[in-house]
Every structure is written in C-alpha cells, then in structure tokens.
Amino acid sequence: MHPLALDLSPLLPVRAAAPGAGSLTFGFSLRLPGDGFLVDADDPLLRAFGAVVVEIDGADEHDEAFQDDAFDPGRRVHLLQDGVDGDGDPVVAVWDESGARRAGFLPFYTGVMAAAATDQGLCVEGLVLSEERTFRDDRRRSLQVLVHAPAFVHVDGGAADGYRRPVRPARRRIVLFADGSSPPRWWDPTAADGPAELTDVPVSSDLAEQLARLKEDFLAAGDKDLPADMFGEMEEGWTRSSLSDRARSLWCRARAELGRTHAVGLLGPGMERPVWSPEEMSAGDEPASDDIPF
C-alpha cells in the first residue's frame, strides 16, 4: 500500500477578525496533490489512513515558549509520552523538533491512540497546520496539528518553506515581580532583557513614588528581626500580606496607565506564573470588577 499523499495549501488570511471573534487564523489546509480537492479536518479519508487533525490541549497564550517560531504552521513537532493521567492512561505532549519547548498535549483519545501505536513500533508524528492569533496583541492562542504515521500519510511540506504571515503590532509585555523573595522589580517575561528597576518603566510620578515606597517597605520587612515565636510569625504574615495587597493595587494602577502600550503582568507570592488580569486572581485575592478594556 502506498501512503496517502497530501500537500499543504496556504490559507488566505483575512484583514480583520470577525466581530466578537478576537482572533485571526493563519497557516495551511491539506489538499490532494496537483489540483486536487481540499481535505478538511473531518474528512473520512484522513481516518481511513489513521490520521487526525486536532487542536492541542493546554496551550496558553501567556506561555512564552508557546509563542516560539518552532511552532509556526508547517513545522514538524515531536509527540512524546509525558507520564500518565489520574486513571493511568498515557499523556502525550507536543514538543518542538529540538525537544526544548512544550506547546501542550494531545487530546485524550488522540494521545491514547498515538501512545498505543508507538508501543507497537509505529512512528507517529505531528505537523502544525494552522494557528489562531489574538487580534489585540498578535499572540498565538491555539494550534491545529495533523497527527499521522509517515508510513501511511506523506505530507509534502514544500509550501511551508519560507512561511511568512502578516504581523500585527503588539504591546511590550512586562511583569511586576513582587513575590517577596526579593525587592519588587519589573521583568521581561520573554527573557530578552533582564530585570529592570521600578523607575525604568514610564508610569506617572505618583505611581513611581508609590512603587519606590513599596520597594523600601519590602526591604525593611526583610531586615526586621522578629522573635522566633508564634506572635513573630503572625506579625511577619500580616506584614507580607499587607505588602502583597499593596503590590496588587499598584499593579492595577500600572495596567490602567500603561495598558495602551504595555501588557502588564504580576507575579506575587505563591504564584508559579504571572497573571495578566484581575480575573485570573484566585477568588478573594482581587475583585473581578475590572473596567480596563485591555
């Protein structure tokens, strides 16, 4: 049996998102070679050859690794088993070709099939077909991947050589780093630049003064020598809670002042990754009534 031969056909991007959609689609669709028909994601021909097009799970537009060019449409990705879930079923992750960045995971049923095929010695690969990007900041928020066995499906990726998409203006992303492990500072989440002083971001003079005072109070709290007893621990907890509340309040002000030119995140105590809007805060940490339109 000869493998099913498919080509990539570039999608023609639209100029603007549909009302309320908030995202644009870029990349490729599948088609039969030559002047053949397009092959949609739900075309039974794909399943007849053991292939499927899926949107990956766990993708996050705030994850900088997910924004990397390694996940551009037309790029091949590795599908690697990444442990098991709570029921003992295999979890299959989507990694870039270098194995350095993880974009997300295959949906449950597709992951189980891919793991079963791999267990029997059948090579299963992924090919990024298309992506959705936010209209506001040009951030990648989802990927569609063709999961297939090269023994059964061959995709000519020549159309992906030199792939280019229209690039929209995007705001600079900065994070107020105030987790209590060090004095507050600004940070570039892409790691293109190192930490920056609070005075290096163009906020109003009043907000700059409040941020400077917050930094001084963080330093003072770190230098304070409290008794090593229950009351000392309580006082330290109250102090850190108060500083954390102030940091969140000043972060909201920074979002209001900088929101047209910057996306402003916050990394507070106990957070593993920044939050980018008050709605992302856990219940009780910050009111969700945010009327800032960005």
C-alpha positions in Angstrom: 0.0 0.0 0.0 1.3 3.4 -0.9 0.9 6.2 1.7 -1.7 8.8 1.2 0.0 11.8 -0.5 -1.1 15.3 0.7 0.2 18.8 0.0 -0.1 22.0 2.1 -2.3 24.7 0.7 -1.7 28.2 2.2 -4.7 29.8 3.9 -5.5 33.3 2.7 -5.6 35.4 5.9 -8.4 37.9 6.4 -7.6 41.6 7.2 -9.7 41.8 10.4 -11.3 39.4 12.9 -15.0 38.7 12.7 -17.0 40.8 15.2 -16.5 39.3 18.6 -14.1 36.7 17.4 -10.9 38.4 18.7 -8.6 36.2 16.7 -7.2 35.5 13.2 -6.3 32.2 11.6 -3.0 31.6 9.7 -1.3 28.6 8.2 -2.3 25.8 5.9 -5.0 23.4 4.9 -4.5 19.9 3.4 -5.2 19.1 -0.2 -4.6 16.3 -2.6 -1.6 16.7 -4.9 -1.8 18.8 -8.0 -5.1 20.5 -8.5 -6.8 18.1 -6.1 -9.6 18.8 -3.6 -9.0 20.3 -0.2 -9.1 17.8 2.6 -10.9 19.1 5.7 -10.1 18.1 9.3 -13.2 15.9 9.4 -12.7 14.3 6.0 -13.1 10.5 6.5 -10.1 10.0 4.1 -7.8 11.0 7.0 -9.2 8.5 9.4 -9.1 5.8 6.7 -5.3 6.3 6.8 -5.0 6.6 10.6 -4.6 10.4 10.6 -6.5 13.1 12.5 -6.3 16.8 12.9 -6.7 18.1 16.4 -6.4 21.3 18.4 -3.8 20.7 21.2 -4.8 21.0 24.8 -3.1 23.1 27.5 -2.0 25.8 25.1 -1.6 29.2 26.8 -1.2 32.5 25.0 0.8 33.8 28.1 3.3 30.9 27.8 6.4 32.4 26.1 7.6 29.0 24.9 4.3 28.5 23.0 5.0 31.7 21.1 8.2 30.5 19.7 8.7 30.2 15.9 9.3 26.4 16.4 5.5 26.0 16.5 4.8 28.0 13.3 2.4 26.4 10.8 4.3 24.0 8.6 6.7 23.0 11.3 7.0 19.4 12.4 6.6 18.6 16.1 7.5 15.6 18.3 4.8 13.6 20.1 6.3 12.2 23.3 4.6 10.4 26.2 4.7 12.6 29.3 3.6 10.3 32.1 0.1 9.2 32.8 -3.1 10.8 34.0 -5.1 10.1 37.2 -6.6 7.0 35.6 -3.3 5.6 34.4 -3.9 6.5 30.8 -0.9 7.9 28.8 -0.5 11.6 28.3 1.2 12.6 25.1 2.9 16.0 24.9 3.6 18.1 21.8 7.3 19.3 21.7 9.2 21.3 19.2 11.8 19.5 17.0 14.7 20.4 19.3 12.8 18.9 22.3 13.3 22.2 24.2 9.8 23.6 24.3 6.4 22.1 25.0 3.3 23.6 23.4 0.7 21.4 25.1 -0.8 18.0 24.9 -2.8 15.8 22.5 -6.5 15.4 23.4 -7.1 12.3 25.4 -8.3 9.9 22.8 -5.7 11.0 20.2 -3.0 10.7 22.8 -4.1 7.2 23.8 -4.0 6.1 20.1 -0.6 7.7 19.5 0.8 6.0 22.6 -0.6 2.6 21.5 0.8 3.0 18.0 4.2 3.9 19.4 4.2 1.0 21.8 3.8 -1.3 18.7 6.7 0.3 16.9 4.7 2.5 14.6 6.3 6.0 14.3 3.7 8.8 14.8 4.5 12.4 14.1 2.8 15.8 14.3 2.7 18.6 11.7 1.4 22.1 12.7 -1.3 23.1 10.2 -2.7 26.3 11.5 -2.8 28.7 14.4 -5.1 31.3 15.9 -3.6 34.6 17.0 -5.2 37.2 19.1 -6.2 40.3 17.2 -5.2 42.6 20.1 -1.6 41.5 20.6 -0.8 39.1 17.9 -0.3 36.3 20.4 -0.7 32.6 19.4 -3.5 31.1 21.4 -4.2 27.7 19.7 -2.7 25.2 17.3 -4.1 22.6 15.0 -1.8 19.6 14.4 -2.0 16.8 11.9 -1.2 13.6 13.9 -0.2 10.8 11.4 2.1 7.9 10.8 4.5 8.7 7.9 4.2 5.1 6.9 0.5 5.8 6.0 0.4 9.5 5.2 3.1 11.6 3.5 2.8 15.4 3.5 4.8 17.5 1.1 5.8 20.4 3.2 7.4 22.4 0.4 4.8 25.1 0.7 5.9 25.8 4.2 9.4 26.8 3.2 9.9 30.5 4.0 6.4 30.7 5.6 5.5 34.3 6.3 2.4 35.7 7.9 1.2 39.3 8.3 2.5 40.6 11.6 0.3 42.9 13.6 1.6 45.5 16.1 1.9 44.1 19.7 2.3 45.7 23.1 5.5 45.1 25.0 5.0 42.7 27.9 6.3 43.4 31.4 5.8 41.8 34.7 5.8 43.3 38.2 7.8 40.8 40.1 6.7 41.1 43.7 6.7 37.6 45.2 8.5 38.6 48.4 11.8 36.7 47.6 13.5 40.0 46.6 12.6 43.7 46.3 9.9 44.4 43.7 11.2 45.0 40.1 10.0 44.8 36.5 10.8 41.8 34.4 10.6 40.9 30.8 8.8 37.5 30.5 10.4 36.7 27.2 13.8 36.8 28.9 15.1 39.0 26.1 16.0 41.6 28.7 17.0 41.2 32.4 15.2 42.7 35.4 14.6 46.4 35.4 14.3 48.9 38.2 10.9 50.2 39.1 11.9 53.6 37.8 12.7 52.2 34.3 9.0 52.0 33.3 7.3 55.2 32.3 4.5 55.5 34.9 3.2 58.6 36.4 5.2 60.4 39.1 2.7 59.5 41.8 2.7 55.8 40.9 6.5 55.8 40.6 6.7 57.2 44.2 4.3 54.6 45.5 6.3 51.8 43.8 9.5 53.2 45.3 7.9 53.2 48.7 6.7 49.7 48.2 10.3 48.6 47.4 11.6 50.3 50.6 9.0 48.6 52.7 9.8 45.2 51.2 13.5 45.8 52.1 12.5 47.0 55.6 10.4 43.9 56.2 13.3 41.7 55.1 15.6 43.4 57.5 13.3 43.3 60.5 14.4 40.8 63.2 11.2 39.4 64.7 11.0 37.0 67.7 11.0 33.3 66.7 7.7 32.6 68.2 4.0 32.4 67.2 3.5 36.2 67.6 6.5 36.9 65.5 5.3 34.6 62.7 1.9 36.2 62.9 3.3 39.7 62.6 5.5 38.7 59.7 2.5 37.1 57.9 0.4 40.3 58.4 3.3 42.4 57.0 3.8 40.3 53.9 0.0 40.1 53.3 -0.2 43.9 53.5 2.7 44.3 51.1 1.2 41.8 48.7 -2.1 43.7 48.8 -0.3 47.0 48.0 1.6 45.3 45.1 -1.7 44.1 43.6 -3.2 47.5 43.9 -0.2 49.3 42.3 -0.2 46.6 39.6 -3.8 47.5 38.7 -2.8 51.2 38.5 0.1 50.3 36.3 -2.3 48.4 34.0 -4.5 51.4 33.8 -1.6 53.8 33.0 0.3 51.6 30.6 -2.3 49.4 29.0 -2.3 51.0 25.6 1.4 50.4 25.1 2.2 47.5 27.5 0.6 44.3 28.7 1.3 44.3 32.4 1.5 41.1 34.4 2.0 40.4 38.1 4.0 37.6 39.8 3.0 37.6 43.5 3.7 35.3 46.5 2.9 31.7 45.7 2.4 32.2 42.0 4.2 29.9 39.6 3.5 32.1 36.6 2.3 35.7 36.1 -1.3 36.7 35.9 -2.3 39.3 33.3 -5.7 40.5 34.5 -7.5 40.7 37.9 -9.9 38.0 36.7 -7.1 35.5 36.8 -6.5 36.1 40.5 -8.0 33.4 42.8 -11.3 34.2 44.5 -10.9 36.7 47.3 -7.5 37.9 46.2 -8.7 40.6 43.9 -12.2 41.8 42.8 -13.1 40.8 39.3 -14.7 44.2 38.5 -12.1 45.4 36.1 -13.3 48.0 33.6 -10.0 48.4 31.9 -10.5 47.5 28.2 -7.2 45.7 27.8 
